[in-house]
């Protein structure tokens, strides 16, 4: 039987589950607040790609777009390129990728820049990679189809908005690493 008072030792940080719960829900540190924002943006990207997945997997027949010129989500998301990697709809792969990003956001305590500096660095690298992929796919939508997928643009926008949010914690983690090497 699980004892809720027990401490969990994960990646060297010791906190009780109750302490971890309280920290995530009520902690007010700047890095934690930014991590919450990145989590929200990442979940928004996952939600948007979830809608695209419904279409790409045949669960819905049409992706609604507002009546704005150059938006044609159906054409973009039914294209051959959208099914070319691993013989899998690209929105499904995107959800998996963003789930990894979300995991990196959620890992570690509020003090992870000092206790596990590789976590914020890994998060910054992953968000940077996500942004590069989002930019590439957005560019390809226009160059190949002369149209955009609104749902993909929402996911890309959420990704781009995450980039400046992960930089301060990564910088602090890099300083922590460099100070540790000087000792």
DOZAGU-318463 format. One record per residue: residue number from 1; residue in three letters; chain; x, y, z of N, C-alpha, C in turn. Coordinates in steps of 0.05 Angstrom, whole numbers. Example, Ala and Ser with C-alpha at 12.3 -4.5 7.8 and 13.67 -1.06 7.14 Angstrom:
2
+-----+------+------+--------+--------+--------+--------+--------+--------+--------+--------+--------+
: pos : code : unit :     nX :     nY :     nZ :    caX :    caY :    caZ :     cX :     cY :     cZ :
+-----+------+------+--------+--------+--------+--------+--------+--------+--------+--------+--------+
:   1 :  ALA :    A :    264 :   -114 :    156 :    246 :    -90 :    156 :    264 :    -66 :    156 :
:   2 :  SER :    A :    257 :    -45 :    142 :    273 :    -21 :    143 :    258 :      1 :    157 :
+-----+------+------+--------+--------+--------+--------+--------+--------+--------+--------+--------+
//
This chain:
183
+-----+------+------+--------+--------+--------+--------+--------+--------+--------+--------+--------+
: pos : code : unit :     nX :     nY :     nZ :    caX :    caY :    caZ :     cX :     cY :     cZ :
+-----+------+------+--------+--------+--------+--------+--------+--------+--------+--------+--------+
:   1 :  UNK :    A :     17 :    -24 :      0 :      0 :      0 :      0 :     18 :     25 :      0 :
:   2 :  UNK :    A :      9 :     45 :    -14 :     25 :     70 :    -17 :     21 :     87 :      8 :
:   3 :  UNK :    A :     44 :     95 :     19 :     43 :    113 :     43 :     48 :    141 :     33 :
:   4 :  UNK :    A :     28 :    158 :     34 :     30 :    186 :     23 :     51 :    203 :     37 :
:   5 :  UNK :    A :     60 :    194 :     60 :     80 :    209 :     75 :    109 :    202 :     66 :
:   6 :  UNK :    A :    111 :    181 :     50 :    138 :    173 :     42 :    150 :    194 :     23 :
:   7 :  UNK :    A :    176 :    194 :     23 :    190 :    213 :      5 :    197 :    198 :    -21 :
:   8 :  UNK :    A :    196 :    212 :    -42 :    202 :    201 :    -68 :    229 :    212 :    -76 :
:   9 :  UNK :    A :    247 :    194 :    -83 :    273 :    202 :    -92 :    274 :    198 :   -122 :
:  10 :  UNK :    A :    274 :    220 :   -137 :    274 :    219 :   -166 :    295 :    239 :   -176 :
:  11 :  UNK :    A :    314 :    228 :   -190 :    336 :    244 :   -201 :    349 :    261 :   -180 :
:  12 :  UNK :    A :    352 :    250 :   -156 :    368 :    263 :   -135 :    352 :    283 :   -118 :
:  13 :  UNK :    A :    328 :    290 :   -126 :    313 :    310 :   -110 :    294 :    295 :    -92 :
:  14 :  UNK :    A :    294 :    301 :    -67 :    277 :    288 :    -48 :    255 :    307 :    -39 :
:  15 :  UNK :    A :    230 :    299 :    -45 :    206 :    314 :    -37 :    185 :    294 :    -33 :
:  16 :  UNK :    A :    167 :    299 :    -15 :    144 :    282 :    -12 :    125 :    289 :    -35 :
:  17 :  UNK :    A :    107 :    270 :    -42 :     88 :    277 :    -63 :     70 :    301 :    -55 :
:  18 :  UNK :    A :     64 :    304 :    -29 :     48 :    327 :    -21 :     64 :    353 :    -25 :
:  19 :  UNK :    A :     90 :    353 :    -19 :    106 :    377 :    -24 :    107 :    383 :    -54 :
:  20 :  UNK :    A :    111 :    363 :    -70 :    113 :    367 :    -99 :     86 :    378 :   -109 :
:  21 :  UNK :    A :     64 :    367 :   -100 :     37 :    376 :   -108 :     33 :    406 :   -100 :
:  22 :  UNK :    A :     40 :    412 :    -76 :     37 :    440 :    -66 :     55 :    459 :    -82 :
:  23 :  UNK :    A :     79 :    450 :    -87 :     98 :    468 :   -102 :     87 :    473 :   -130 :
:  24 :  UNK :    A :     78 :    453 :   -144 :     68 :    457 :   -171 :     43 :    474 :   -171 :
:  25 :  UNK :    A :     25 :    470 :   -152 :      0 :    484 :   -153 :      1 :    512 :   -142 :
:  26 :  UNK :    A :     20 :    517 :   -123 :     20 :    543 :   -109 :     46 :    558 :   -109 :
:  27 :  UNK :    A :     67 :    545 :   -119 :     94 :    558 :   -119 :     93 :    583 :   -136 :
:  28 :  UNK :    A :    108 :    603 :   -127 :    106 :    630 :   -140 :    133 :    638 :   -152 :
:  29 :  UNK :    A :    153 :    621 :   -153 :    179 :    628 :   -164 :    176 :    634 :   -194 :
:  30 :  UNK :    A :    192 :    653 :   -204 :    190 :    662 :   -231 :    194 :    639 :   -251 :
:  31 :  UNK :    A :    213 :    622 :   -246 :    218 :    599 :   -264 :    194 :    580 :   -265 :
:  32 :  UNK :    A :    182 :    575 :   -242 :    159 :    558 :   -240 :    135 :    570 :   -254 :
:  33 :  UNK :    A :    131 :    596 :   -251 :    109 :    610 :   -265 :    113 :    608 :   -295 :
:  34 :  UNK :    A :    138 :    612 :   -305 :    143 :    609 :   -334 :    139 :    580 :   -343 :
:  35 :  UNK :    A :    147 :    561 :   -326 :    143 :    533 :   -333 :    113 :    527 :   -336 :
:  36 :  UNK :    A :     97 :    538 :   -318 :     68 :    534 :   -321 :     58 :    546 :   -347 :
:  37 :  UNK :    A :     68 :    569 :   -355 :     60 :    582 :   -380 :     68 :    564 :   -404 :
:  38 :  UNK :    A :     92 :    553 :   -403 :    101 :    535 :   -424 :     84 :    510 :   -425 :
:  39 :  UNK :    A :     77 :    500 :   -401 :     59 :    476 :   -400 :     32 :    483 :   -413 :
:  40 :  UNK :    A :     21 :    506 :   -407 :     -5 :    514 :   -420 :     -2 :    516 :   -450 :
:  41 :  UNK :    A :     19 :    529 :   -459 :     23 :    532 :   -488 :     27 :    505 :   -502 :
:  42 :  UNK :    A :     42 :    487 :   -488 :     47 :    461 :   -499 :     21 :    445 :   -501 :
:  43 :  UNK :    A :      4 :    447 :   -480 :    -22 :    433 :   -480 :    -40 :    445 :   -502 :
:  44 :  UNK :    A :    -38 :    471 :   -507 :    -53 :    483 :   -529 :    -44 :    472 :   -556 :
:  45 :  UNK :    A :    -18 :    469 :   -560 :     -8 :    457 :   -584 :    -18 :    428 :   -587 :
:  46 :  UNK :    A :    -17 :    413 :   -565 :    -27 :    385 :   -566 :    -56 :    385 :   -573 :
:  47 :  UNK :    A :    -72 :    403 :   -561 :   -100 :    404 :   -567 :   -106 :    410 :   -596 :
:  48 :  UNK :    A :    -91 :    429 :   -607 :    -94 :    436 :   -635 :    -87 :    413 :   -653 :
:  49 :  UNK :    A :    -65 :    400 :   -647 :    -57 :    376 :   -663 :    -76 :    353 :   -659 :
:  50 :  UNK :    A :    -90 :    352 :   -636 :   -110 :    332 :   -631 :   -133 :    335 :   -651 :
:  51 :  UNK :    A :   -141 :    360 :   -657 :   -162 :    365 :   -676 :   -153 :    355 :   -704 :
:  52 :  UNK :    A :   -128 :    362 :   -711 :   -117 :    353 :   -737 :   -116 :    322 :   -738 :
:  53 :  UNK :    A :   -109 :    310 :   -716 :   -108 :    281 :   -715 :   -135 :    268 :   -720 :
:  54 :  UNK :    A :   -156 :    281 :   -709 :   -183 :    271 :   -715 :   -188 :    269 :   -745 :
:  55 :  UNK :    A :   -179 :    289 :   -759 :   -183 :    290 :   -788 :   -165 :    270 :   -802 :
:  56 :  UNK :    A :   -139 :    270 :   -795 :   -120 :    253 :   -808 :   -126 :    223 :   -803 :
:  57 :  UNK :    A :   -139 :    217 :   -781 :   -145 :    189 :   -775 :   -174 :    181 :   -784 :
:  58 :  UNK :    A :   -188 :    200 :   -797 :   -214 :    194 :   -808 :   -236 :    194 :   -788 :
:  59 :  UNK :    A :   -232 :    206 :   -765 :   -253 :    208 :   -745 :   -273 :    231 :   -750 :
:  60 :  UNK :    A :   -263 :    251 :   -765 :   -281 :    272 :   -775 :   -275 :    276 :   -804 :
:  61 :  UNK :    A :   -294 :    287 :   -819 :   -291 :    290 :   -848 :   -280 :    317 :   -857 :
:  62 :  UNK :    A :   -279 :    336 :   -839 :   -271 :    363 :   -847 :   -260 :    378 :   -824 :
:  63 :  UNK :    A :   -239 :    394 :   -829 :   -227 :    412 :   -809 :   -238 :    440 :   -814 :
:  64 :  UNK :    A :   -253 :    451 :   -795 :   -264 :    477 :   -799 :   -243 :    499 :   -799 :
:  65 :  UNK :    A :   -246 :    518 :   -817 :   -228 :    541 :   -818 :   -246 :    566 :   -818 :
:  66 :  UNK :    A :   -237 :    588 :   -805 :   -252 :    613 :   -809 :   -249 :    622 :   -838 :
:  67 :  UNK :    A :   -268 :    638 :   -847 :   -268 :    647 :   -875 :   -246 :    668 :   -880 :
:  68 :  UNK :    A :   -221 :    659 :   -879 :   -198 :    676 :   -883 :   -183 :    665 :   -908 :
:  69 :  UNK :    A :   -176 :    682 :   -926 :   -162 :    673 :   -950 :   -136 :    658 :   -942 :
:  70 :  UNK :    A :   -130 :    638 :   -958 :   -106 :    622 :   -955 :   -107 :    601 :   -932 :
:  71 :  UNK :    A :   -129 :    598 :   -919 :   -132 :    577 :   -899 :   -147 :    554 :   -912 :
:  72 :  UNK :    A :   -134 :    531 :   -913 :   -146 :    506 :   -924 :   -134 :    483 :   -909 :
:  73 :  UNK :    A :   -143 :    479 :   -884 :   -132 :    458 :   -867 :   -135 :    430 :   -879 :
:  74 :  UNK :    A :   -158 :    426 :   -892 :   -163 :    399 :   -904 :   -142 :    393 :   -925 :
:  75 :  UNK :    A :   -136 :    411 :   -942 :   -116 :    406 :   -964 :    -89 :    401 :   -952 :
:  76 :  UNK :    A :    -81 :    418 :   -933 :    -54 :    415 :   -921 :    -51 :    389 :   -906 :
:  77 :  UNK :    A :    -71 :    382 :   -891 :    -68 :    359 :   -873 :    -75 :    333 :   -885 :
:  78 :  UNK :    A :    -85 :    333 :   -910 :    -90 :    308 :   -925 :    -68 :    303 :   -945 :
:  79 :  UNK :    A :    -48 :    321 :   -947 :    -27 :    319 :   -967 :     -9 :    295 :   -961 :
:  80 :  UNK :    A :      4 :    285 :   -982 :     23 :    263 :   -980 :     44 :    267 :   -958 :
:  81 :  UNK :    A :     54 :    292 :   -956 :     75 :    298 :   -937 :     66 :    293 :   -908 :
:  82 :  UNK :    A :     40 :    296 :   -903 :     30 :    293 :   -876 :     30 :    264 :   -867 :
:  83 :  UNK :    A :     35 :    245 :   -885 :     35 :    217 :   -878 :     62 :    203 :   -885 :
:  84 :  UNK :    A :     82 :    219 :   -891 :    107 :    208 :   -901 :    126 :    198 :   -880 :
:  85 :  UNK :    A :    126 :    208 :   -856 :    145 :    200 :   -835 :    134 :    177 :   -819 :
:  86 :  UNK :    A :    148 :    155 :   -819 :    141 :    131 :   -804 :    113 :    120 :   -811 :
:  87 :  UNK :    A :    104 :    127 :   -835 :     77 :    118 :   -845 :     56 :    125 :   -824 :
:  88 :  UNK :    A :     58 :    149 :   -812 :     41 :    158 :   -790 :     32 :    186 :   -796 :
:  89 :  UNK :    A :      7 :    193 :   -790 :     -2 :    221 :   -793 :     16 :    239 :   -777 :
:  90 :  UNK :    A :     24 :    261 :   -789 :     44 :    278 :   -775 :     33 :    291 :   -750 :
:  91 :  UNK :    A :      7 :    296 :   -748 :     -4 :    308 :   -724 :     -1 :    288 :   -700 :
:  92 :  UNK :    A :     -4 :    262 :   -705 :      0 :    243 :   -684 :     29 :    243 :   -674 :
:  93 :  UNK :    A :     48 :    246 :   -693 :     76 :    248 :   -685 :     81 :    274 :   -670 :
:  94 :  UNK :    A :     68 :    295 :   -678 :     71 :    321 :   -664 :     61 :    319 :   -635 :
:  95 :  UNK :    A :     39 :    306 :   -631 :     29 :    303 :   -604 :     49 :    288 :   -587 :
:  96 :  UNK :    A :     61 :    267 :   -598 :     82 :    252 :   -583 :    105 :    269 :   -576 :
:  97 :  UNK :    A :    113 :    286 :   -595 :    136 :    304 :   -590 :    130 :    324 :   -569 :
:  98 :  UNK :    A :    106 :    336 :   -570 :     98 :    356 :   -550 :     94 :    343 :   -523 :
:  99 :  UNK :    A :     87 :    317 :   -522 :     85 :    303 :   -496 :    112 :    302 :   -483 :
: 100 :  UNK :    A :    133 :    298 :   -499 :    161 :    298 :   -488 :    167 :    325 :   -477 :
: 101 :  UNK :    A :    160 :    346 :   -492 :    165 :    374 :   -483 :    151 :    378 :   -456 :
: 102 :  UNK :    A :    126 :    370 :   -454 :    111 :    373 :   -430 :    123 :    359 :   -407 :
: 103 :  UNK :    A :    134 :    335 :   -412 :    148 :    320 :   -391 :    172 :    335 :   -381 :
: 104 :  UNK :    A :    187 :    347 :   -399 :    211 :    363 :   -391 :    203 :    387 :   -375 :
: 105 :  UNK :    A :    180 :    399 :   -381 :    170 :    422 :   -366 :    164 :    413 :   -337 :
: 106 :  UNK :    A :    151 :    390 :   -335 :    141 :    381 :   -309 :    162 :    368 :   -291 :
: 107 :  UNK :    A :    184 :    360 :   -302 :    204 :    346 :   -286 :    219 :    365 :   -267 :
: 108 :  UNK :    A :    224 :    355 :   -243 :    241 :    370 :   -225 :    226 :    390 :   -208 :
: 109 :  UNK :    A :    240 :    399 :   -188 :    229 :    418 :   -169 :    232 :    446 :   -178 :
: 110 :  UNK :    A :    223 :    464 :   -162 :    226 :    493 :   -168 :    256 :    501 :   -168 :
: 111 :  UNK :    A :    272 :    486 :   -154 :    301 :    491 :   -152 :    318 :    475 :   -172 :
: 112 :  UNK :    A :    306 :    466 :   -193 :    320 :    448 :   -211 :    344 :    460 :   -225 :
: 113 :  UNK :    A :    345 :    487 :   -227 :    369 :    498 :   -239 :    394 :    492 :   -223 :
: 114 :  UNK :    A :    391 :    489 :   -197 :    414 :    482 :   -180 :    416 :    452 :   -176 :
: 115 :  UNK :    A :    394 :    438 :   -173 :    395 :    410 :   -167 :    398 :    392 :   -191 :
: 116 :  UNK :    A :    385 :    399 :   -213 :    386 :    384 :   -238 :    387 :    403 :   -262 :
: 117 :  UNK :    A :    409 :    417 :   -265 :    410 :    438 :   -286 :    407 :    427 :   -315 :
: 118 :  UNK :    A :    411 :    401 :   -318 :    408 :    391 :   -345 :    379 :    391 :   -354 :
: 119 :  UNK :    A :    360 :    392 :   -335 :    331 :    392 :   -342 :    323 :    418 :   -357 :
: 120 :  UNK :    A :    329 :    442 :   -345 :    322 :    466 :   -360 :    337 :    469 :   -386 :
: 121 :  UNK :    A :    362 :    459 :   -387 :    377 :    460 :   -412 :    364 :    442 :   -433 :
: 122 :  UNK :    A :    357 :    418 :   -425 :    343 :    399 :   -443 :    317 :    411 :   -453 :
: 123 :  UNK :    A :    302 :    424 :   -435 :    277 :    436 :   -442 :    281 :    458 :   -463 :
: 124 :  UNK :    A :    301 :    475 :   -458 :    306 :    497 :   -477 :    314 :    486 :   -505 :
: 125 :  UNK :    A :    331 :    465 :   -505 :    338 :    453 :   -530 :    314 :    440 :   -544 :
: 126 :  UNK :    A :    297 :    427 :   -529 :    273 :    414 :   -541 :    254 :    435 :   -551 :
: 127 :  UNK :    A :    249 :    457 :   -536 :    231 :    478 :   -546 :    243 :    491 :   -571 :
: 128 :  UNK :    A :    269 :    495 :   -571 :    282 :    506 :   -595 :    279 :    487 :   -619 :
: 129 :  UNK :    A :    282 :    461 :   -615 :    277 :    442 :   -636 :    248 :    443 :   -645 :
: 130 :  UNK :    A :    229 :    444 :   -626 :    201 :    446 :   -633 :    196 :    471 :   -650 :
: 131 :  UNK :    A :    208 :    493 :   -643 :    204 :    518 :   -658 :    216 :    516 :   -687 :
: 132 :  UNK :    A :    239 :    503 :   -689 :    250 :    499 :   -716 :    232 :    482 :   -734 :
: 133 :  UNK :    A :    222 :    460 :   -722 :    204 :    443 :   -737 :    178 :    457 :   -744 :
: 134 :  UNK :    A :    167 :    473 :   -725 :    143 :    488 :   -731 :    147 :    508 :   -753 :
: 135 :  UNK :    A :    170 :    521 :   -753 :    177 :    541 :   -774 :    180 :    527 :   -801 :
: 136 :  UNK :    A :    193 :    504 :   -802 :    197 :    489 :   -826 :    170 :    480 :   -838 :
: 137 :  UNK :    A :    153 :    469 :   -821 :    127 :    459 :   -830 :    109 :    482 :   -839 :
: 138 :  UNK :    A :    110 :    504 :   -826 :     94 :    528 :   -834 :    104 :    538 :   -861 :
: 139 :  UNK :    A :    130 :    539 :   -865 :    141 :    548 :   -890 :    133 :    528 :   -913 :
: 140 :  UNK :    A :    134 :    502 :   -907 :    126 :    483 :   -927 :     97 :    484 :   -934 :
: 141 :  UNK :    A :     80 :    491 :   -915 :     51 :    494 :   -921 :     48 :    515 :   -944 :
: 142 :  UNK :    A :     62 :    537 :   -941 :     60 :    558 :   -962 :     74 :    550 :   -988 :
: 143 :  UNK :    A :     98 :    541 :   -986 :    113 :    535 :  -1011 :    102 :    512 :  -1027 :
: 144 :  UNK :    A :     91 :    492 :  -1013 :     80 :    469 :  -1027 :     51 :    472 :  -1034 :
: 145 :  UNK :    A :     35 :    482 :  -1016 :      6 :    483 :  -1019 :     -6 :    511 :  -1024 :
: 146 :  UNK :    A :     10 :    531 :  -1020 :      0 :    559 :  -1022 :    -25 :    563 :  -1004 :
: 147 :  UNK :    A :    -25 :    548 :   -982 :    -46 :    550 :   -962 :    -35 :    543 :   -935 :
: 148 :  UNK :    A :    -50 :    550 :   -914 :    -42 :    544 :   -887 :    -64 :    528 :   -873 :
: 149 :  UNK :    A :    -55 :    512 :   -854 :    -73 :    498 :   -835 :    -75 :    516 :   -810 :
: 150 :  UNK :    A :   -100 :    525 :   -805 :   -104 :    542 :   -781 :    -95 :    528 :   -756 :
: 151 :  UNK :    A :   -102 :    503 :   -753 :    -96 :    488 :   -729 :    -66 :    485 :   -725 :
: 152 :  UNK :    A :    -52 :    481 :   -747 :    -22 :    480 :   -746 :    -10 :    507 :   -739 :
: 153 :  UNK :    A :    -22 :    528 :   -749 :    -12 :    555 :   -742 :    -16 :    560 :   -713 :
: 154 :  UNK :    A :    -38 :    551 :   -701 :    -42 :    554 :   -672 :    -21 :    539 :   -657 :
: 155 :  UNK :    A :    -15 :    515 :   -665 :      6 :    499 :   -652 :     34 :    513 :   -655 :
: 156 :  UNK :    A :     39 :    523 :   -679 :     65 :    537 :   -683 :     67 :    562 :   -667 :
: 157 :  UNK :    A :     45 :    577 :   -665 :     45 :    602 :   -649 :     50 :    596 :   -620 :
: 158 :  UNK :    A :     38 :    575 :   -609 :     42 :    567 :   -582 :     71 :    559 :   -577 :
: 159 :  UNK :    A :     83 :    546 :   -597 :    111 :    538 :   -595 :    129 :    562 :   -595 :
: 160 :  UNK :    A :    124 :    580 :   -614 :    141 :    604 :   -615 :    139 :    621 :   -590 :
: 161 :  UNK :    A :    116 :    622 :   -578 :    112 :    637 :   -553 :    127 :    624 :   -530 :
: 162 :  UNK :    A :    132 :    598 :   -531 :    147 :    584 :   -510 :    176 :    590 :   -510 :
: 163 :  UNK :    A :    188 :    597 :   -532 :    217 :    600 :   -534 :    227 :    621 :   -514 :
: 164 :  UNK :    A :    218 :    645 :   -513 :    229 :    664 :   -494 :    223 :    657 :   -465 :
: 165 :  UNK :    A :    204 :    640 :   -460 :    197 :    632 :   -433 :    217 :    612 :   -421 :
: 166 :  UNK :    A :    230 :    596 :   -438 :    249 :    576 :   -427 :    277 :    586 :   -425 :
: 167 :  UNK :    A :    283 :    609 :   -437 :    311 :    619 :   -438 :    321 :    627 :   -410 :
: 168 :  UNK :    A :    306 :    642 :   -394 :    318 :    650 :   -368 :    326 :    627 :   -350 :
: 169 :  UNK :    A :    309 :    606 :   -348 :    316 :    583 :   -332 :    340 :    568 :   -343 :
: 170 :  UNK :    A :    342 :    566 :   -369 :    365 :    553 :   -381 :    391 :    568 :   -376 :
: 171 :  UNK :    A :    389 :    595 :   -377 :    413 :    611 :   -371 :    422 :    607 :   -343 :
: 172 :  UNK :    A :    403 :    607 :   -324 :    409 :    603 :   -296 :    421 :    575 :   -292 :
: 173 :  UNK :    A :    411 :    555 :   -306 :    422 :    528 :   -304 :    451 :    527 :   -315 :
: 174 :  UNK :    A :    456 :    541 :   -336 :    483 :    542 :   -347 :    502 :    555 :   -328 :
: 175 :  UNK :    A :    493 :    577 :   -315 :    510 :    590 :   -294 :    515 :    571 :   -271 :
: 176 :  UNK :    A :    495 :    556 :   -263 :    498 :    537 :   -241 :    519 :    516 :   -249 :
: 177 :  UNK :    A :    518 :    507 :   -273 :    538 :    487 :   -282 :    566 :    498 :   -282 :
: 178 :  UNK :    A :    568 :    523 :   -293 :    595 :    535 :   -294 :    606 :    541 :   -267 :
: 179 :  UNK :    A :    589 :    549 :   -248 :    599 :    555 :   -221 :    607 :    528 :   -207 :
: 180 :  UNK :    A :    592 :    507 :   -213 :    599 :    481 :   -201 :    625 :    471 :   -211 :
: 181 :  UNK :    A :    633 :    477 :   -236 :    658 :    468 :   -247 :    682 :    484 :   -236 :
: 182 :  UNK :    A :    677 :    508 :   -227 :    699 :    525 :   -216 :    706 :    517 :   -188 :
: 183 :  UNK :    A :    688 :    503 :   -174 :    693 :    497 :   -146 :    715 :    476 :   -142 :
+-----+------+------+--------+--------+--------+--------+--------+--------+--------+--------+--------+
//
